[in-house]
Each structure stands twice: as structure tokens, then as C-alpha cells.
Amino acid sequence: MCRDWPHGMGKESLDSPQEPARTSIRTNLLFLFLLLSTNLLTFFISITFYSSCSLTSPILTPSTASAKPIVDLPPEFVSFTSGQLLPLGFNSNFSSSTIYPPGASTCTHFPDERQHYMTYNIKGSCPDDELHAQKLLLRGCRPLPRCRCRPAAPQEFVKPYLLPISCEKTQWTALESHDGLNFTTDEVLATKKPGTRIGLDIGGGVTTFAVRMMQRNITIVTTSMNLNGPFNSFIASRGVIPLYISISQRLSFLDSTLDIVQSMHVLSNWIPTTLLHFFMFDMYRVLSPGGLFWLDHFFCSGDQLEQVYAPLIESTGFAKLK
């Protein structure tokens, strides 16, 4: 027994024994044409798709990017901010064979001040440009680029007194107290157990706070700008280390390292709220667990303290002691 052929096909095959060969040739040619056409179409689509979706953009290639010359930057600024190859090659600490200085890109926003600051005689004397340097710092150009020149020594330089006389040669002990303080320095320090060793004074002025702490065997570093006076030089003359930084700069201390941070007069409502919030968290970062943040004389107006600044400070995570 055999299976029946489909109607029509069996009849045609039986009636015309020479037709199957011609039909087979035409069918094979048709299949071959369709196969070649679809392959060519697929190949063309794949090339077009790869070209339009390539992850490598010709605009971002190093050769194209480096082809643009930098014509508006002082040569010394370019020398300082450019990467330098390490003499011993790849360093695992850097994970690179190149070291890059921390030159802030904000410096490029102020071409006049930058040009003045970075124009000097290499290996010669630095020009008197403290005013321009401070303007760049306050505008966000930090850290300032290093310079290959020597600053001139102050005229008639007088060596400061040695410790402890340098702290204060004259002590005013006959002043009467009218109990105007809510708490004393010793009362504040007593809240920190087992004690206080090192700390930071924000905007220390003439560094009286650091000197008072020095008398209690506590080391305090003071930040200050030279606004309306040579405060950093005066701070150093009293035997205290000055940090020449603004309040917008990240504090150069490791996390959880300081026992106390104090601020008097500087942190007030003249600072933008968002910037002040960042700064509060930065102080929280550098304080060790249980460390003290002493905020003294915070100036604001009306209901700002209760409506704006108290919630801002509390959101940082400090627990109020006094």
C-alpha cells in the first residue's frame, strides 16, 4: 500500500513526465535570487545601523580634541594644570602613570585676574598680587595654581616672640565681669569626654580662641582671609597655624579627626542657605563621634533663626547641648 499523492500534482506528474525538471530549475533559481537579495539587504541594514549607533564619536576622539590649541591661557597656568608623567611609571596608588594637580576649572572663568596672577618671571621674584590672589580664592578659584617664583620678604621684618609670650604679651586682668556669658569656655570643654585635643576655628580673626585653647594644651588651627588686614600673618605671629581658605572650600581634614570646631561671627545670614548647609555637613564630617561644634554669635534678622537656620542646623545631625 502506498499513500495517495495530492490531487493535481500527481495527475500532472503522471501526465507530463518531462515537466518536473523544468519546474525544479525555475524554483531553484527563484530561491537563489531571494536568498541573495535578503542577504544583501541584511548586510546593508547592519552596516547602516552600526554606523549610526557607534559608541565612538569622532568629536570626542583624543586626536580631534587635542587638535584645538589653547590660546587664551597663560603658559604657566597650562604648565601647572597639565598632567605630568611619573618618572617611575605606573603607580598603584594613583592607578595611573600620570599625576594631575588639583587646579580648579573655575580659574578659567576669570581671565583678567588669572592672567595677572600667573604673569611673572620664572625663578624670579613674585609680584605683589595678594589682592588678585584673594579675589580668585573668594570667586572659587581654589586651590590657587602654584607659581615658580619667590615672594618678597616683608620690609623691616621683625621676628615674632617665642611661646608663650607670643600668645599675648599684655594680659588684661583688671576687667570687671558682668556675667554677660551664657557659659564659659571651661564649661563647654567639660561636655566633651574624655577631653579635647585638637580642633578648628572658622574665621578666627586675631585667633584669640586658639590662644585660649593653647593655654589649655589644646591645638587649634585657624582659618582666615586677609580682609581689611593681614590676619594670617598676625595669626602666625601668635604661634597659631593659619589656613588661608574661604568658607566655600572643603575642609582639608580627614573624616572624624577633630575634637572641636568653633565659629564666631563668620557663619551668619550673609552666606547663601545652600552653601551654609553644605558647610555644616562638612564640619560634621571632620568632627569625631561625640565632637563639639561651638557656634558663637550667629547673626540673623527677625524670625530667620527659628524659621530658617535652626532647622537647617538641626537637619545636619548635631545634638544640642546648650
Stockholm file with secondary structure:
# STOCKHOLM 1.0

chainA/1-322         MCRDWPHGMGKESLDSPQEPARTSIRTNLLFLFLLLSTNLLTFFISITFYSSCSLTSPILTPSTASAKPIVDLPPEFVSFTSGQLLPLGFNSNFSSSTIYPPGASTCTHFPDERQHYMTYNIKGSCPDDELHAQKLLLRGCRPLPRCRCRPAAPQEFVKPYLLPISCEKTQWTALESHDGLNFTTDEVLATKKPGTRIGLDIGGGVTTFAVRMMQRNITIVTTSMNLNGPFNSFIASRGVIPLYISISQRLSFLDSTLDIVQSMHVLSNWIPTTLLHFFMFDMYRVLSPGGLFWLDHFFCSGDQLEQVYAPLIESTGFAKLK
#=GR chainA/1-322 SS CCCCCCTTHHHHHHHCTTHHHHHHHHHHHHHHHHHHHHHHHHHHHHHHHHHHTCSCCGGGCHHHHHTSCCCSSCHHHHHHHSCEECTTCCBTTTTBSEECCCCCGGGGGCHHHHHHHTCSCTTSBCCSCHHHHHHHHHTTCCSCCCCSSBCCCCTTCCCCCCTTTTTCSSCCCCCCCCCCCSSCHHHHHTTSSSCCCEEEEETCTTTHHHHHHHTTTCEEEEECCCSSSCHHHHHHHTTCCEECCCTTSCCCSCTTCEEEEEEESSSSTTSCHHHHHHHHHHHHHHEEEEEEEEEECCCCCTTHIIIIIHHHHHHHTCCCCC
#=GC SS_cons         CCCCCCTTHHHHHHHCTTHHHHHHHHHHHHHHHHHHHHHHHHHHHHHHHHHHTCSCCGGGCHHHHHTSCCCSSCHHHHHHHSCEECTTCCBTTTTBSEECCCCCGGGGGCHHHHHHHTCSCTTSBCCSCHHHHHHHHHTTCCSCCCCSSBCCCCTTCCCCCCTTTTTCSSCCCCCCCCCCCSSCHHHHHTTSSSCCCEEEEETCTTTHHHHHHHTTTCEEEEECCCSSSCHHHHHHHTTCCEECCCTTSCCCSCTTCEEEEEEESSSSTTSCHHHHHHHHHHHHHHEEEEEEEEEECCCCCTTHIIIIIHHHHHHHTCCCCC
//
